[in-house]
């Protein structure tokens, strides 16, 4: 029973959502940013059960489909190897990580992407 309890605690820590909430991003072109992030090898790690992950995906709308995404509960080894400790986590090609829901500005800056207004 103790082993199961420790396993449950570990899973809860790993699967916990980070809680940085951004302002609305209505003035930024989500399609341009999503394409740039994908071209630069940026990956978002998360879980379908994480409300903050869903919020981040919703910010991009249909454009999120071009961003590399890893569903950690379905691929836990990949997430452990990437050092993922909270969802969502954005991992950049230089190894930099941003945890929590990010603004388009923060993602663009970390990814070296130009922001454009629609």
N, C-alpha and C positions, 0 to 999 in steps of 0.2 A: 504494500500500500504506500509506503514512503517513497519508493521509486516512482510510482505513478504520480504522486504529488509533485515531486521534483521535476518530472518530465512536463507536467502541466504548467508549472511556474515558468520553466524555460521557454515553452511554446508561447506562453502569454507575453513574455518579455520580447521575444523575437517578433511576434506578430502584432505588437502594439503599434498603434498609429502615432505618428508625430503630429504636433498640433500647431504649426505655424500657419495662420490664416491670412491670406493676402486680400488686398482691396480688389474690387471688380476690375476686370481687364478688358472692358468693352472697346477701348480705342485702339487696341493692338491687333494686327493681322495674325490670327492664330495659325493660319495655313502656312504663312511664310516662316514663322518661328518653328513650327513642327517640322517642316522640311529641313531647315537649317540644323536643328538639333539632331535629326536622323542622319543627315550627311556627315555630321561631326562625331558620330558614334556615341551619342548620349543615350543612356538607357534608364528607364524608370523601373524600379522594383516596387512591387506592392502586392495587394491582396484584394480580391473582389469583395471581401467582407469589411474592408477598411473604408469608413466614411470619408476620410481625408483623401484617400486614393480616388474615390468616386468624384469628389469635389474637383480634384486636379484634372481628371479626365474630362469632366464636364466643361471646364474652362476652355479646353481645346476643341470640344465638340467632336464632330466627325473627323477632324484633322488629327486627333490622337492616334488614329489607326496607322499612321506612318511612323510614329515614334516607337523604337524598340522598347518592348515591355516584357518583364519577367513576372509571372504570377508565382510568388514564392511558395505558397502552399502546394502548388503542383510541381515545383522544381526547387525543393528546399536545399539540395546540395549546392546548386549554383548560387543561391542567395547566401548561404553560409560562406562559400568560397569568396564571394564578393564583399563579405564583412557587413552585410545588411543587418542593422539592429532595430530599425523602425521603418514604418511605411507612412507615406511614400518616401523612397530615397532615390535621388537622381545621381547617377554615376557618370562622370565625364571621362573623355579619353585620356586625360592627364592624371586620372585617379582621384580627382577632387570629388567630394560627395556633398550633396545638399539634402538635408532631411526635412520632411514636412512639406506642406503645400507651399509652392513657390510662386512668386509673381512672375509674369512674363519678363519683366525687367531683370530680375535676378537670374532667371534661366538664360536669357540672352547674354548677359554679362559673363556668366560662368562658361557659357558655350562659345563665346566669341561671335555671336550672331547680331546682326543689325535688326533693330525693330522698325517696322513700318506700320503706318496707320492705314486702315482700309480706305 
